[in-house]
Amino acid sequence: MTDQRARPDPEEPPVRLVKCPACGGPSRYHPSNPDRPFCSPRCRQLDLGAWASERFRLPADAPQEPQTPSAAPFQDV
């Protein structure tokens, strides 16, 4: 007798459960989940809305003042 059980495809990435960044619930991190790393379309949209309304911001330093050169970089000949 041969074993008829389905075997996992070696090309298929493993299914991992990760924490949803929006709600903290479990989320399948796998290509079959179109909302990954989020658990649902709702959490994905909430996160997008937070970025769009600028509730999330990347830290940035204040722009530096341009420095005036002490000598001209080019000289006319």
N, CA, C, O and CB atoms as a CASP TS submission, in Angstrom:
PFRMAT TS
TARGET T0000
AUTHOR 0000-0000-0000
METHOD Language model
MODEL 1
PARENT N/A
ATOM      1  N   MET     1       0.828  -1.187   0.000  1.00  0.00           N
ATOM      2  CA  MET     1       0.000   0.000   0.000  1.00  0.00           C
ATOM      3  C   MET     1       0.868   1.245   0.000  1.00  0.00           C
ATOM      4  O   MET     1       1.921   1.291   0.636  1.00  0.00           O
ATOM      5  CB  MET     1      -0.940   0.002   1.202  1.00  0.00           C
ATOM      6  N   THR     2       0.408   2.244  -0.721  1.00  0.00           N
ATOM      7  CA  THR     2       1.140   3.502  -0.755  1.00  0.00           C
ATOM      8  C   THR     2       0.436   4.507   0.145  1.00  0.00           C
ATOM      9  O   THR     2      -0.770   4.420   0.376  1.00  0.00           O
ATOM     10  CB  THR     2       1.255   4.043  -2.206  1.00  0.00           C
ATOM     11  N   ASP     3       1.191   5.436   0.634  1.00  0.00           N
ATOM     12  CA  ASP     3       0.651   6.480   1.508  1.00  0.00           C
ATOM     13  C   ASP     3      -0.033   7.533   0.637  1.00  0.00           C
ATOM     14  O   ASP     3       0.625   8.155  -0.197  1.00  0.00           O
ATOM     15  CB  ASP     3       1.779   7.126   2.390  1.00  0.00           C
ATOM     16  N   GLN     4      -1.344   7.747   0.813  1.00  0.00           N
ATOM     17  CA  GLN     4      -2.115   8.670  -0.016  1.00  0.00           C
ATOM     18  C   GLN     4      -2.277  10.055   0.616  1.00  0.00           C
ATOM     19  O   GLN     4      -2.969  10.911   0.064  1.00  0.00           O
ATOM     20  CB  GLN     4      -3.474   8.083  -0.294  1.00  0.00           C
ATOM     21  N   ARG     5      -1.655  10.274   1.749  1.00  0.00           N
ATOM     22  CA  ARG     5      -1.786  11.587   2.397  1.00  0.00           C
ATOM     23  C   ARG     5      -1.081  12.663   1.576  1.00  0.00           C
ATOM     24  O   ARG     5      -0.053  12.417   0.945  1.00  0.00           O
ATOM     25  CB  ARG     5      -1.207  11.548   3.831  1.00  0.00           C
ATOM     26  N   ALA     6      -1.658  13.852   1.604  1.00  0.00           N
ATOM     27  CA  ALA     6      -1.042  14.970   0.877  1.00  0.00           C
ATOM     28  C   ALA     6       0.234  15.394   1.588  1.00  0.00           C
ATOM     29  O   ALA     6       0.275  15.538   2.810  1.00  0.00           O
ATOM     30  CB  ALA     6      -2.024  16.172   0.759  1.00  0.00           C
ATOM     31  N   ARG     7       1.240  15.581   0.807  1.00  0.00           N
ATOM     32  CA  ARG     7       2.522  16.029   1.376  1.00  0.00           C
ATOM     33  C   ARG     7       2.712  17.496   1.033  1.00  0.00           C
ATOM     34  O   ARG     7       2.319  17.937  -0.047  1.00  0.00           O
ATOM     35  CB  ARG     7       3.723  15.170   0.839  1.00  0.00           C
ATOM     36  N   PRO     8       3.306  18.249   1.933  1.00  0.00           N
ATOM     37  CA  PRO     8       3.527  19.669   1.638  1.00  0.00           C
ATOM     38  C   PRO     8       4.470  19.852   0.466  1.00  0.00           C
ATOM     39  O   PRO     8       5.435  19.109   0.290  1.00  0.00           O
ATOM     40  CB  PRO     8       4.083  20.388   2.861  1.00  0.00           C
ATOM     41  N   ASP     9       4.164  20.854  -0.324  1.00  0.00           N
ATOM     42  CA  ASP     9       4.998  21.181  -1.478  1.00  0.00           C
ATOM     43  C   ASP     9       6.292  21.814  -0.971  1.00  0.00           C
ATOM     44  O   ASP     9       6.235  22.794  -0.228  1.00  0.00           O
ATOM     45  CB  ASP     9       4.250  22.141  -2.469  1.00  0.00           C
ATOM     46  N   PRO    10       7.454  21.284  -1.350  1.00  0.00           N
ATOM     47  CA  PRO    10       8.712  21.869  -0.863  1.00  0.00           C
ATOM     48  C   PRO    10       8.925  23.300  -1.364  1.00  0.00           C
ATOM     49  O   PRO    10       9.704  24.048  -0.772  1.00  0.00           O
ATOM     50  CB  PRO    10       9.888  21.000  -1.292  1.00  0.00           C
ATOM     51  N   GLU    11       8.248  23.686  -2.438  1.00  0.00           N
ATOM     52  CA  GLU    11       8.375  25.049  -2.955  1.00  0.00           C
ATOM     53  C   GLU    11       7.501  26.042  -2.191  1.00  0.00           C
ATOM     54  O   GLU    11       7.750  27.247  -2.228  1.00  0.00           O
ATOM     55  CB  GLU    11       8.013  25.080  -4.428  1.00  0.00           C
ATOM     56  N   GLU    12       6.481  25.539  -1.501  1.00  0.00           N
ATOM     57  CA  GLU    12       5.529  26.388  -0.782  1.00  0.00           C
ATOM     58  C   GLU    12       6.165  26.892   0.519  1.00  0.00           C
ATOM     59  O   GLU    12       6.681  26.086   1.292  1.00  0.00           O
ATOM     60  CB  GLU    12       4.212  25.608  -0.482  1.00  0.00           C
ATOM     61  N   PRO    13       6.142  28.222   0.781  1.00  0.00           N
ATOM     62  CA  PRO    13       6.712  28.727   2.036  1.00  0.00           C
ATOM     63  C   PRO    13       5.869  28.268   3.225  1.00  0.00           C
ATOM     64  O   PRO    13       4.662  28.075   3.086  1.00  0.00           O
ATOM     65  CB  PRO    13       6.807  30.273   2.010  1.00  0.00           C
ATOM     66  N   PRO    14       6.486  28.092   4.380  1.00  0.00           N
ATOM     67  CA  PRO    14       5.730  27.643   5.559  1.00  0.00           C
ATOM     68  C   PRO    14       4.760  28.730   6.034  1.00  0.00           C
ATOM     69  O   PRO    14       4.996  29.924   5.849  1.00  0.00           O
ATOM     70  CB  PRO    14       6.697  27.257   6.705  1.00  0.00           C
ATOM     71  N   VAL    15       3.679  28.285   6.643  1.00  0.00           N
ATOM     72  CA  VAL    15       2.698  29.222   7.210  1.00  0.00           C
ATOM     73  C   VAL    15       3.201  29.629   8.586  1.00  0.00           C
ATOM     74  O   VAL    15       3.519  28.782   9.421  1.00  0.00           O
ATOM     75  CB  VAL    15       1.252  28.581   7.295  1.00  0.00           C
ATOM     76  N   ARG    16       3.271  30.943   8.810  1.00  0.00           N
ATOM     77  CA  ARG    16       3.690  31.453  10.120  1.00  0.00           C
ATOM     78  C   ARG    16       2.569  32.300  10.687  1.00  0.00           C
ATOM     79  O   ARG    16       1.901  33.018   9.942  1.00  0.00           O
ATOM     80  CB  ARG    16       5.013  32.278  10.019  1.00  0.00           C
ATOM     81  N   LEU    17       2.355  32.232  11.971  1.00  0.00           N
ATOM     82  CA  LEU    17       1.424  33.130  12.641  1.00  0.00           C
ATOM     83  C   LEU    17       2.236  34.255  13.259  1.00  0.00           C
ATOM     84  O   LEU    17       3.179  34.016  14.014  1.00  0.00           O
ATOM     85  CB  LEU    17       0.573  32.379  13.723  1.00  0.00           C
ATOM     86  N   VAL    18       1.862  35.474  12.932  1.00  0.00           N
ATOM     87  CA  VAL    18       2.522  36.660  13.480  1.00  0.00           C
ATOM     88  C   VAL    18       1.467  37.539  14.134  1.00  0.00           C
ATOM     89  O   VAL    18       0.269  37.324  13.949  1.00  0.00           O
ATOM     90  CB  VAL    18       3.295  37.447  12.371  1.00  0.00           C
ATOM     91  N   LYS    19       1.904  38.507  14.881  1.00  0.00           N
ATOM     92  CA  LYS    19       0.994  39.441  15.539  1.00  0.00           C
ATOM     93  C   LYS    19       0.606  40.540  14.556  1.00  0.00           C
ATOM     94  O   LYS    19       1.475  41.170  13.955  1.00  0.00           O
ATOM     95  CB  LYS    19       1.642  40.046  16.816  1.00  0.00           C
ATOM     96  N   CYS    20      -0.690  40.771  14.392  1.00  0.00           N
ATOM     97  CA  CYS    20      -1.181  41.832  13.504  1.00  0.00           C
ATOM     98  C   CYS    20      -0.716  43.179  14.055  1.00  0.00           C
ATOM     99  O   CYS    20      -0.936  43.458  15.233  1.00  0.00           O
ATOM    100  CB  CYS    20      -2.750  41.789  13.376  1.00  0.00           C
ATOM    101  N   PRO    21      -0.078  44.022  13.237  1.00  0.00           N
ATOM    102  CA  PRO    21       0.415  45.306  13.738  1.00  0.00           C
ATOM    103  C   PRO    21      -0.705  46.270  14.137  1.00  0.00           C
ATOM    104  O   PRO    21      -0.458  47.214  14.888  1.00  0.00           O
ATOM    105  CB  PRO    21       1.283  45.956  12.692  1.00  0.00           C
ATOM    106  N   ALA    22      -1.916  46.056  13.656  1.00  0.00           N
ATOM    107  CA  ALA    22      -3.004  46.979  13.968  1.00  0.00           C
ATOM    108  C   ALA    22      -3.747  46.582  15.237  1.00  0.00           C
ATOM    109  O   ALA    22      -3.948  47.414  16.123  1.00  0.00           O
ATOM    110  CB  ALA    22      -3.975  47.049  12.807  1.00  0.00           C
ATOM    111  N   CYS    23      -4.159  45.313  15.333  1.00  0.00           N
ATOM    112  CA  CYS    23      -4.996  44.909  16.474  1.00  0.00           C
ATOM    113  C   CYS    23      -4.281  43.988  17.450  1.00  0.00           C
ATOM    114  O   CYS    23      -4.764  43.784  18.564  1.00  0.00           O
ATOM    115  CB  CYS    23      -6.241  44.225  15.977  1.00  0.00           C
ATOM    116  N   GLY    24      -3.151  43.434  17.061  1.00  0.00           N
ATOM    117  CA  GLY    24      -2.408  42.540  17.938  1.00  0.00           C
ATOM    118  C   GLY    24      -2.879  41.104  17.894  1.00  0.00           C
ATOM    119  O   GLY    24      -2.310  40.256  18.581  1.00  0.00           O
ATOM    120  N   GLY    25      -3.897  40.802  17.109  1.00  0.00           N
ATOM    121  CA  GLY    25      -4.395  39.436  16.990  1.00  0.00           C
ATOM    122  C   GLY    25      -3.507  38.593  16.092  1.00  0.00           C
ATOM    123  O   GLY    25      -2.582  39.115  15.469  1.00  0.00           O
ATOM    124  N   PRO    26      -3.773  37.301  16.017  1.00  0.00           N
ATOM    125  CA  PRO    26      -2.959  36.435  15.166  1.00  0.00           C
ATOM    126  C   PRO    26      -3.241  36.676  13.687  1.00  0.00           C
ATOM    127  O   PRO    26      -4.382  36.908  13.287  1.00  0.00           O
ATOM    128  CB  PRO    26      -3.209  34.972  15.510  1.00  0.00           C
ATOM    129  N   SER    27      -2.194  36.618  12.894  1.00  0.00           N
ATOM    130  CA  SER    27      -2.313  36.827  11.453  1.00  0.00           C
ATOM    131  C   SER    27      -1.452  35.794  10.736  1.00  0.00           C
ATOM    132  O   SER    27      -0.325  35.523  11.150  1.00  0.00           O
ATOM    133  CB  SER    27      -1.891  38.277  11.055  1.00  0.00           C
ATOM    134  N   ARG    28      -1.987  35.217   9.657  1.00  0.00           N
ATOM    135  CA  ARG    28      -1.230  34.256   8.846  1.00  0.00           C
ATOM    136  C   ARG    28      -0.292  35.028   7.922  1.00  0.00           C
ATOM    137  O   ARG    28      -0.748  35.776   7.057  1.00  0.00           O
ATOM    138  CB  ARG    28      -2.190  33.328   8.018  1.00  0.00           C
ATOM    139  N   TYR    29       1.012  34.851   8.101  1.00  0.00           N
ATOM    140  CA  TYR    29       1.988  35.483   7.223  1.00  0.00           C
ATOM    141  C   TYR    29       2.346  34.473   6.148  1.00  0.00           C
ATOM    142  O   TYR    29       3.285  33.690   6.290  1.00  0.00           O
ATOM    143  CB  TYR    29       3.262  35.960   8.011  1.00  0.00           C
ATOM    144  N   HIS    30       1.575  34.510   5.072  1.00  0.00           N
ATOM    145  CA  HIS    30       1.698  33.536   4.001  1.00  0.00           C
ATOM    146  C   HIS    30       1.160  34.174   2.726  1.00  0.00           C
ATOM    147  O   HIS    30       0.271  35.023   2.807  1.00  0.00           O
ATOM    148  CB  HIS    30       0.937  32.209   4.342  1.00  0.00           C
ATOM    149  N   PRO    31       1.665  33.797   1.553  1.00  0.00           N
ATOM    150  CA  PRO    31       1.161  34.380   0.308  1.00  0.00           C
ATOM    151  C   PRO    31      -0.348  34.208   0.105  1.00  0.00           C
ATOM    152  O   PRO    31      -0.952  34.961  -0.658  1.00  0.00           O
ATOM    153  CB  PRO    31       1.884  33.770  -0.851  1.00  0.00           C
ATOM    154  N   SER    32      -0.959  33.238   0.768  1.00  0.00           N
ATOM    155  CA  SER    32      -2.410  33.057   0.639  1.00  0.00           C
ATOM    156  C   SER    32      -3.196  34.127   1.390  1.00  0.00           C
ATOM    157  O   SER    32      -4.409  34.231   1.208  1.00  0.00           O
ATOM    158  CB  SER    32      -2.810  31.681   1.148  1.00  0.00           C
ATOM    159  N   ASN    33      -2.538  34.923   2.228  1.00  0.00           N
ATOM    160  CA  ASN    33      -3.198  36.006   2.957  1.00  0.00           C
ATOM    161  C   ASN    33      -2.886  37.323   2.242  1.00  0.00           C
ATOM    162  O   ASN    33      -1.789  37.857   2.406  1.00  0.00           O
ATOM    163  CB  ASN    33      -2.730  36.052   4.461  1.00  0.00           C
ATOM    164  N   PRO    34      -3.826  37.861   1.450  1.00  0.00           N
ATOM    165  CA  PRO    34      -3.533  39.093   0.700  1.00  0.00           C
ATOM    166  C   PRO    34      -3.362  40.326   1.592  1.00  0.00           C
ATOM    167  O   PRO    34      -2.891  41.363   1.124  1.00  0.00           O
ATOM    168  CB  PRO    34      -4.639  39.353  -0.296  1.00  0.00           C
ATOM    169  N   ASP    35      -3.734  40.227   2.853  1.00  0.00           N
ATOM    170  CA  ASP    35      -3.627  41.370   3.768  1.00  0.00           C
ATOM    171  C   ASP    35      -2.383  41.306   4.646  1.00  0.00           C
ATOM    172  O   ASP    35      -2.202  42.160   5.514  1.00  0.00           O
ATOM    173  CB  ASP    35      -4.857  41.445   4.648  1.00  0.00           C
ATOM    174  N   ARG    36      -1.515  40.305   4.436  1.00  0.00           N
ATOM    175  CA  ARG    36      -0.364  40.159   5.325  1.00  0.00           C
ATOM    176  C   ARG    36       0.454  41.429   5.367  1.00  0.00           C
ATOM    177  O   ARG    36       0.613  42.040   4.310  1.00  0.00           O
ATOM    178  CB  ARG    36       0.509  38.993   4.885  1.00  0.00           C
ATOM    179  N   PRO    37       0.971  41.871   6.451  1.00  0.00           N
ATOM    180  CA  PRO    37       1.043  41.209   7.749  1.00  0.00           C
ATOM    181  C   PRO    37      -0.208  41.418   8.605  1.00  0.00           C
ATOM    182  O   PRO    37      -0.228  41.022   9.770  1.00  0.00           O
ATOM    183  CB  PRO    37       2.249  41.702   8.497  1.00  0.00           C
ATOM    184  N   PHE    38      -1.233  42.026   8.050  1.00  0.00           N
ATOM    185  CA  PHE    38      -2.446  42.285   8.816  1.00  0.00           C
ATOM    186  C   PHE    38      -3.352  41.068   8.802  1.00  0.00           C
ATOM    187  O   PHE    38      -3.228  40.204   7.933  1.00  0.00           O
ATOM    188  CB  PHE    38      -3.187  43.505   8.263  1.00  0.00           C
ATOM    189  N   CYS    39      -4.268  40.999   9.770  1.00  0.00           N
ATOM    190  CA  CYS    39      -5.147  39.836   9.871  1.00  0.00           C
ATOM    191  C   CYS    39      -6.394  39.978   9.008  1.00  0.00           C
ATOM    192  O   CYS    39      -7.057  38.980   8.728  1.00  0.00           O
ATOM    193  CB  CYS    39      -5.549  39.613  11.313  1.00  0.00           C
ATOM    194  N   SER    40      -6.732  41.198   8.578  1.00  0.00           N
ATOM    195  CA  SER    40      -7.967  41.399   7.820  1.00  0.00           C
ATOM    196  C   SER    40      -7.864  42.664   6.975  1.00  0.00           C
ATOM    197  O   SER    40      -6.988  43.498   7.201  1.00  0.00           O
ATOM    198  CB  SER    40      -9.184  41.483   8.770  1.00  0.00           C
ATOM    199  N   PRO    41      -8.763  42.805   5.999  1.00  0.00           N
ATOM    200  CA  PRO    41      -8.780  44.051   5.218  1.00  0.00           C
ATOM    201  C   PRO    41      -9.053  45.267   6.103  1.00  0.00           C
ATOM    202  O   PRO    41      -8.533  46.351   5.837  1.00  0.00           O
ATOM    203  CB  PRO    41      -9.838  43.969   4.110  1.00  0.00           C
ATOM    204  N   ARG    42      -9.861  45.099   7.149  1.00  0.00           N
ATOM    205  CA  ARG    42     -10.162  46.220   8.045  1.00  0.00           C
ATOM    206  C   ARG    42      -8.889  46.748   8.722  1.00  0.00           C
ATOM    207  O   ARG    42      -8.657  47.956   8.747  1.00  0.00           O
ATOM    208  CB  ARG    42     -11.189  45.788   9.111  1.00  0.00           C
ATOM    209  N   CYS    43      -8.076  45.854   9.265  1.00  0.00           N
ATOM    210  CA  CYS    43      -6.835  46.287   9.922  1.00  0.00           C
ATOM    211  C   CYS    43      -5.890  46.939   8.913  1.00  0.00           C
ATOM    212  O   CYS    43      -5.216  47.918   9.234  1.00  0.00           O
ATOM    213  CB  CYS    43      -6.135  45.088  10.608  1.00  0.00           C
ATOM    214  N   ARG    44      -5.843  46.402   7.703  1.00  0.00           N
ATOM    215  CA  ARG    44      -4.989  46.994   6.657  1.00  0.00           C
ATOM    216  C   ARG    44      -5.446  48.412   6.338  1.00  0.00           C
ATOM    217  O   ARG    44      -4.617  49.312   6.204  1.00  0.00           O
ATOM    218  CB  ARG    44      -5.011  46.126   5.373  1.00  0.00           C
ATOM    219  N   GLN    45      -6.763  48.622   6.214  1.00  0.00           N
ATOM    220  CA  GLN    45      -7.297  49.946   5.904  1.00  0.00           C
ATOM    221  C   GLN    45      -7.099  50.917   7.065  1.00  0.00           C
ATOM    222  O   GLN    45      -6.808  52.092   6.844  1.00  0.00           O
ATOM    223  CB  GLN    45      -8.778  49.848   5.555  1.00  0.00           C
ATOM    224  N   LEU    46      -7.253  50.438   8.299  1.00  0.00           N
ATOM    225  CA  LEU    46      -7.015  51.311   9.454  1.00  0.00           C
ATOM    226  C   LEU    46      -5.575  51.804   9.483  1.00  0.00           C
ATOM    227  O   LEU    46      -5.320  52.969   9.789  1.00  0.00           O
ATOM    228  CB  LEU    46      -7.342  50.576  10.759  1.00  0.00           C
ATOM    229  N   ASP    47      -4.638  50.922   9.164  1.00  0.00           N
ATOM    230  CA  ASP    47      -3.231  51.309   9.138  1.00  0.00           C
ATOM    231  C   ASP    47      -2.955  52.310   8.021  1.00  0.00           C
ATOM    232  O   ASP    47      -2.233  53.286   8.223  1.00  0.00           O
ATOM    233  CB  ASP    47      -2.346  50.076   8.969  1.00  0.00           C
ATOM    234  N   LEU    48      -3.525  52.068   6.845  1.00  0.00           N
ATOM    235  CA  LEU    48      -3.354  52.996   5.727  1.00  0.00           C
ATOM    236  C   LEU    48      -3.926  54.366   6.081  1.00  0.00           C
ATOM    237  O   LEU    48      -3.318  55.393   5.778  1.00  0.00           O
ATOM    238  CB  LEU    48      -4.030  52.445   4.454  1.00  0.00           C
ATOM    239  N   GLY    49      -5.091  54.382   6.718  1.00  0.00           N
ATOM    240  CA  GLY    49      -5.702  55.643   7.127  1.00  0.00           C
ATOM    241  C   GLY    49      -4.852  56.394   8.139  1.00  0.00           C
ATOM    242  O   GLY    49      -4.791  57.623   8.105  1.00  0.00           O
ATOM    243  N   ALA    50      -4.196  55.670   9.040  1.00  0.00           N
ATOM    244  CA  ALA    50      -3.329  56.327  10.026  1.00  0.00           C
ATOM    245  C   ALA    50      -2.145  56.995   9.345  1.00  0.00           C
ATOM    246  O   ALA    50      -1.752  58.097   9.728  1.00  0.00           O
ATOM    247  CB  ALA    50      -2.833  55.314  11.071  1.00  0.00           C
ATOM    248  N   TRP    51      -1.571  56.341   8.338  1.00  0.00           N
ATOM    249  CA  TRP    51      -0.470  56.962   7.596  1.00  0.00           C
ATOM    250  C   TRP    51      -0.974  58.162   6.789  1.00  0.00           C
ATOM    251  O   TRP    51      -0.314  59.200   6.736  1.00  0.00           O
ATOM    252  CB  TRP    51       0.201  55.930   6.657  1.00  0.00           C
ATOM    253  N   ALA    52      -2.137  58.018   6.168  1.00  0.00           N
ATOM    254  CA  ALA    52      -2.673  59.098   5.334  1.00  0.00           C
ATOM    255  C   ALA    52      -3.018  60.332   6.156  1.00  0.00           C
ATOM    256  O   ALA    52      -2.875  61.456   5.674  1.00  0.00           O
ATOM    257  CB  ALA    52      -3.907  58.621   4.585  1.00  0.00           C
ATOM    258  N   SER    53      -3.472  60.136   7.393  1.00  0.00           N
ATOM    259  CA  SER    53      -3.812  61.280   8.244  1.00  0.00           C
ATOM    260  C   SER    53      -2.611  61.778   9.046  1.00  0.00           C
ATOM    261  O   SER    53      -2.740  62.658   9.897  1.00  0.00           O
ATOM    262  CB  SER    53      -4.943  60.906   9.193  1.00  0.00           C
ATOM    263  N   GLU    54      -1.452  61.208   8.763  1.00  0.00           N
ATOM    264  CA  GLU    54      -0.178  61.591   9.392  1.00  0.00           C
ATOM    265  C   GLU    54      -0.141  61.318  10.884  1.00  0.00           C
ATOM    266  O   GLU    54       0.565  62.010  11.618  1.00  0.00           O
ATOM    267  CB  GLU    54       0.093  63.051   9.153  1.00  0.00           C
ATOM    268  N   ARG    55      -0.895  60.313  11.356  1.00  0.00           N
ATOM    269  CA  ARG    55      -0.764  59.900  12.755  1.00  0.00           C
ATOM    270  C   ARG    55       0.541  59.153  12.956  1.00  0.00           C
ATOM    271  O   ARG    55       1.099  59.161  14.054  1.00  0.00           O
ATOM    272  CB  ARG    55      -1.957  59.020  13.185  1.00  0.00           C
ATOM    273  N   PHE    56       1.033  58.508  11.911  1.00  0.00           N
ATOM    274  CA  PHE    56       2.350  57.873  11.938  1.00  0.00           C
ATOM    275  C   PHE    56       3.298  58.791  11.188  1.00  0.00           C
ATOM    276  O   PHE    56       2.991  59.252  10.089  1.00  0.00           O
ATOM    277  CB  PHE    56       2.322  56.426  11.304  1.00  0.00           C
ATOM    278  N   ARG    57       4.434  59.050  11.779  1.00  0.00           N
ATOM    279  CA  ARG    57       5.434  59.891  11.115  1.00  0.00           C
ATOM    280  C   ARG    57       6.802  59.300  11.340  1.00  0.00           C
ATOM    281  O   ARG    57       7.076  58.707  12.383  1.00  0.00           O
ATOM    282  CB  ARG    57       5.380  61.348  11.630  1.00  0.00           C
ATOM    283  N   LEU    58       7.646  59.465  10.368  1.00  0.00           N
ATOM    284  CA  LEU    58       9.032  59.053  10.511  1.00  0.00           C
ATOM    285  C   LEU    58       9.799  60.206  11.136  1.00  0.00           C
ATOM    286  O   LEU    58       9.653  61.349  10.704  1.00  0.00           O
ATOM    287  CB  LEU    58       9.651  58.637   9.139  1.00  0.00           C
ATOM    288  N   PRO    59      10.613  59.926  12.146  1.00  0.00           N
ATOM    289  CA  PRO    59      11.370  61.009  12.767  1.00  0.00           C
ATOM    290  C   PRO    59      12.380  61.586  11.785  1.00  0.00           C
ATOM    291  O   PRO    59      13.008  60.856  11.017  1.00  0.00           O
ATOM    292  CB  PRO    59      12.081  60.515  14.034  1.00  0.00           C
ATOM    293  N   ALA    60      12.524  62.881  11.821  1.00  0.00           N
ATOM    294  CA  ALA    60      13.483  63.539  10.936  1.00  0.00           C
ATOM    295  C   ALA    60      14.126  64.699  11.689  1.00  0.00           C
ATOM    296  O   ALA    60      13.482  65.384  12.484  1.00  0.00           O
ATOM    297  CB  ALA    60      12.793  64.039   9.624  1.00  0.00           C
ATOM    298  N   ASP    61      15.387  64.894  11.420  1.00  0.00           N
ATOM    299  CA  ASP    61      16.083  66.041  11.990  1.00  0.00           C
ATOM    300  C   ASP    61      15.690  67.286  11.203  1.00  0.00           C
ATOM    301  O   ASP    61      15.271  67.201  10.049  1.00  0.00           O
ATOM    302  CB  ASP    61      17.630  65.830  11.970  1.00  0.00           C
ATOM    303  N   ALA    62      15.831  68.433  11.841  1.00  0.00           N
ATOM    304  CA  ALA    62      15.557  69.692  11.149  1.00  0.00           C
ATOM    305  C   ALA    62      16.560  69.849  10.009  1.00  0.00           C
ATOM    306  O   ALA    62      17.724  69.473  10.152  1.00  0.00           O
ATOM    307  CB  ALA    62      15.633  70.910  12.134  1.00  0.00           C
ATOM    308  N   PRO    63      16.121  70.398   8.884  1.00  0.00           N
ATOM    309  CA  PRO    63      17.062  70.562   7.765  1.00  0.00           C
ATOM    310  C   PRO    63      18.205  71.502   8.159  1.00  0.00           C
ATOM    311  O   PRO    63      18.005  72.496   8.858  1.00  0.00           O
ATOM    312  CB  PRO    63      16.329  71.107   6.510  1.00  0.00           C
ATOM    313  N   GLN    64      19.380  71.164   7.699  1.00  0.00           N
ATOM    314  CA  GLN    64      20.550  71.985   8.007  1.00  0.00           C
ATOM    315  C   GLN    64      20.584  73.190   7.089  1.00  0.00           C
ATOM    316  O   GLN    64      20.155  73.127   5.937  1.00  0.00           O
ATOM    317  CB  GLN    64      21.851  71.168   7.874  1.00  0.00           C
ATOM    318  N   GLU    65      21.092  74.272   7.609  1.00  0.00           N
ATOM    319  CA  GLU    65      21.268  75.488   6.811  1.00  0.00           C
ATOM    320  C   GLU    65      22.404  75.261   5.827  1.00  0.00           C
ATOM    321  O   GLU    65      23.421  74.671   6.191  1.00  0.00           O
ATOM    322  CB  GLU    65      21.556  76.727   7.719  1.00  0.00           C
ATOM    323  N   PRO    66      22.257  75.708   4.610  1.00  0.00           N
ATOM    324  CA  PRO    66      23.369  75.537   3.657  1.00  0.00           C
ATOM    325  C   PRO    66      24.579  76.344   4.128  1.00  0.00           C
ATOM    326  O   PRO    66      24.448  77.480   4.585  1.00  0.00           O
ATOM    327  CB  PRO    66      22.944  75.980   2.219  1.00  0.00           C
ATOM    328  N   GLN    67      25.733  75.745   4.008  1.00  0.00           N
ATOM    329  CA  GLN    67      26.956  76.410   4.427  1.00  0.00           C
ATOM    330  C   GLN    67      27.488  77.238   3.271  1.00  0.00           C
ATOM    331  O   GLN    67      27.522  76.784   2.127  1.00  0.00           O
ATOM    332  CB  GLN    67      28.013  75.386   4.907  1.00  0.00           C
ATOM    333  N   THR    68      27.902  78.456   3.583  1.00  0.00           N
ATOM    334  CA  THR    68      28.489  79.305   2.548  1.00  0.00           C
ATOM    335  C   THR    68      29.964  78.933   2.411  1.00  0.00           C
ATOM    336  O   THR    68      30.694  78.890   3.401  1.00  0.00           O
ATOM    337  CB  THR    68      28.317  80.831   2.891  1.00  0.00           C
ATOM    338  N   PRO    69      30.389  78.670   1.197  1.00  0.00           N
ATOM    339  CA  PRO    69      31.796  78.281   1.015  1.00  0.00           C
ATOM    340  C   PRO    69      32.718  79.457   1.327  1.00  0.00           C
ATOM    341  O   PRO    69      32.400  80.607   1.022  1.00  0.00           O
ATOM    342  CB  PRO    69      32.042  77.777  -0.431  1.00  0.00           C
ATOM    343  N   SER    70      33.866  79.156   1.939  1.00  0.00           N
ATOM    344  CA  SER    70      34.830  80.202   2.261  1.00  0.00           C
ATOM    345  C   SER    70      35.613  80.617   1.018  1.00  0.00           C
ATOM    346  O   SER    70      36.092  81.749   0.937  1.00  0.00           O
ATOM    347  CB  SER    70      35.790  79.728   3.360  1.00  0.00           C
ATOM    348  N   ALA    71      35.743  79.739   0.081  1.00  0.00           N
ATOM    349  CA  ALA    71      36.428  80.053  -1.154  1.00  0.00           C
ATOM    350  C   ALA    71      35.583  79.500  -2.300  1.00  0.00           C
ATOM    351  O   ALA    71      34.902  78.485  -2.146  1.00  0.00           O
ATOM    352  CB  ALA    71      37.883  79.465  -1.170  1.00  0.00           C
ATOM    353  N   ALA    72      35.631  80.163  -3.430  1.00  0.00           N
ATOM    354  CA  ALA    72      34.856  79.716  -4.586  1.00  0.00           C
ATOM    355  C   ALA    72      35.387  78.363  -5.046  1.00  0.00           C
ATOM    356  O   ALA    72      36.601  78.187  -5.146  1.00  0.00           O
ATOM    357  CB  ALA    72      34.920  80.758  -5.742  1.00  0.00           C
ATOM    358  N   PRO    73      34.510  77.407  -5.329  1.00  0.00           N
ATOM    359  CA  PRO    73      34.987  76.097  -5.750  1.00  0.00           C
ATOM    360  C   PRO    73      35.627  76.112  -7.135  1.00  0.00           C
ATOM    361  O   PRO    73      36.463  75.260  -7.440  1.00  0.00           O
ATOM    362  CB  PRO    73      33.851  75.118  -5.734  1.00  0.00           C
ATOM    363  N   PHE    74      35.247  77.062  -7.968  1.00  0.00           N
ATOM    364  CA  PHE    74      35.822  77.148  -9.308  1.00  0.00           C
ATOM    365  C   PHE    74      36.387  78.559  -9.498  1.00  0.00           C
ATOM    366  O   PHE    74      35.847  79.528  -8.965  1.00  0.00           O
ATOM    367  CB  PHE    74      34.750  76.812 -10.410  1.00  0.00           C
ATOM    368  N   GLN    75      37.442  78.661 -10.238  1.00  0.00           N
ATOM    369  CA  GLN    75      38.045  79.956 -10.517  1.00  0.00           C
ATOM    370  C   GLN    75      38.031  80.180 -12.021  1.00  0.00           C
ATOM    371  O   GLN    75      38.286  79.271 -12.811  1.00  0.00           O
ATOM    372  CB  GLN    75      39.495  80.040  -9.951  1.00  0.00           C
ATOM    373  N   ASP    76      37.728  81.406 -12.388  1.00  0.00           N
ATOM    374  CA  ASP    76      37.782  81.747 -13.819  1.00  0.00           C
ATOM    375  C   ASP    76      39.228  81.922 -14.210  1.00  0.00           C
ATOM    376  O   ASP    76      40.012  82.512 -13.467  1.00  0.00           O
ATOM    377  CB  ASP    76      36.962  83.040 -14.139  1.00  0.00           C
ATOM    378  N   VAL    77      39.582  81.418 -15.364  1.00  0.00           N
ATOM    379  CA  VAL    77      40.952  81.519 -15.850  1.00  0.00           C
ATOM    380  C   VAL    77      41.008  82.443 -17.019  1.00  0.00           C
ATOM    381  O   VAL    77      42.082  82.665 -17.579  1.00  0.00           O
ATOM    382  CB  VAL    77      41.506  80.160 -16.228  1.00  0.00           C
TER
END
